[in-house]
């Protein structure tokens, strides 16, 4: 159950990750050319939200919430 919940939370975490990545891309000036600085503004919010979702889903099983 822990792995399934972690994958579900990670997938749900992708939704705010996409929104934050799009906002970071717009804030960085919507450049046409890809640069190394865009890793921080585009990739980090997305993968950060997915990673946080995975951690929350994995940890909620060990917290004993099921009764």
SVG drawing of the C-alpha trace seen along z (x, -y; Angstrom):
<svg xmlns="http://www.w3.org/2000/svg" viewBox="-8 -38 32 40">
<polyline fill="none" stroke="black" stroke-width="0.4" points="0.0,0.0 2.9,-2.4 4.4,-2.2 1.0,-2.7 0.1,-5.7 3.6,-7.2 3.2,-6.9 -0.3,-8.4 0.8,-11.3 3.8,-11.8 1.5,-11.8 -0.8,-14.3 2.2,-16.4 3.0,-16.8 0.0,-19.1 1.2,-21.9 4.7,-21.2 3.6,-21.9 2.0,-25.1 5.0,-26.3 7.3,-25.4 5.2,-27.3 5.2,-30.3 9.0,-30.0 9.4,-30.0 7.2,-33.1 9.0,-34.9 12.4,-34.1 11.3,-36.0 10.0,-33.1 13.3,-32.7 13.4,-31.1 16.9,-29.6 17.5,-27.0 20.1,-27.9 21.5,-26.4 19.7,-28.9 16.3,-27.5 17.0,-24.2 16.3,-26.1 13.2,-27.8 11.6,-25.0 12.8,-21.6 13.4,-22.1 9.7,-23.1 8.3,-20.1 10.6,-17.4 10.5,-19.0 6.8,-18.8 6.8,-15.2 9.5,-14.3 7.6,-15.9 4.5,-14.0 6.4,-10.7 7.9,-11.4 4.5,-12.4 2.8,-9.3 5.6,-7.0 5.6,-8.5 1.9,-8.6 1.9,-4.8 4.4,-4.5 2.5,-7.1 -0.1,-4.5 -3.1,-6.5 -4.9,-3.3 -6.0,-2.4"/>
</svg>
